[in-house]
Amino acid sequence: MSSLSERRIDDNVFVWTLGGGSIASSYGSNCGAVIGGDAVLLVDPFIAPACARLAERALRERTPLPVRAIVLTHHHTDHALGAAYFLASGAEVVAHEACRARMAAEHAGLIASRRRQPEIAALFQDAEAYEPSRTFGEEIVFDLGGTEVRILHPGHNHTPGDAVVHLPAESVVFCGDLVSNGYHVNYEDAEMGNLDAGLEFLRSLGARTYVPGHGAPGGPEILDTQTRYHETVREAVRRGDDSLIRARFPEHLLEAVVGSAFGKS
């Protein structure tokens, strides 16, 4: 497993990633940390407990404060399975109610399947299916001791149970996979007609920094790039030719998901 790289977004906000695009690196997903006056909130602590432990080690270099809550931006395992490590230590795992339903339906089977694959079995040896300890419908707010965290449901965009995490004072938004910067998008659970509305929802928050589910954080310009990517995918679907996506975004990682929008109604 590769080592974590860190980006400091604000004095109390950090983002870690293993980079790359393999399952062993959690497909390059981002894990976020928000450090308040008396507790920490984490966002999407990776694909397995082994990866989550790396995030905890990096966190302890920044603060001894306890992890109070984990927020899942959606149910996909590269964002959700690692949270079980913190749940076992007493943290609360927060997710949209539709996210919990999809986790219950899918995670046990996925873990079992991966344990049968010798090349990745070790990564999932201590992974366990679990249920979030707290769910919400439209919005929930945390106070970490002088640091407000808003968790919002933008509707069914990337998945039915999408959540975004808004830090008003820091002007930061964790977007989950509503935004992928430099990575192809997996559309298997997406509501294709709502994707642009999801990006408009993010723009309406007026943040200075947007943290995508995969790739480097940036300003509102990464939302514009995501809009262009979705437009390209729609054009490719109309033509029945996914090579258009590769041609316009030749340096994007996660090429295996190119074409996931084809065949969707």
Secondary structure, 3 states (H helix, E strand, C coil): CCCCEEEEEECCEEEEECCCCCHHHHHHEEEEEEECCCCEEEECCCCCHHHHHHHHHHHHCCCCCCEEEEECCCCCHHHHCCHHHHHCCCCEEEEEHHHHHHHHHHHHHHHHHHHCCCCCHHHHCCCCCCCCCEEECCEEEEECCCCEEEEECCCCCCCCCCCEEEECCCCEEEEEEEEECCECCCCCCCCHHHHHHHHHHHHHCCCCEEEEEECCCECCHHHHHHHHHHHHHHHHHHHCCCHHHHHHCCCCECHHHCCCCCCCC
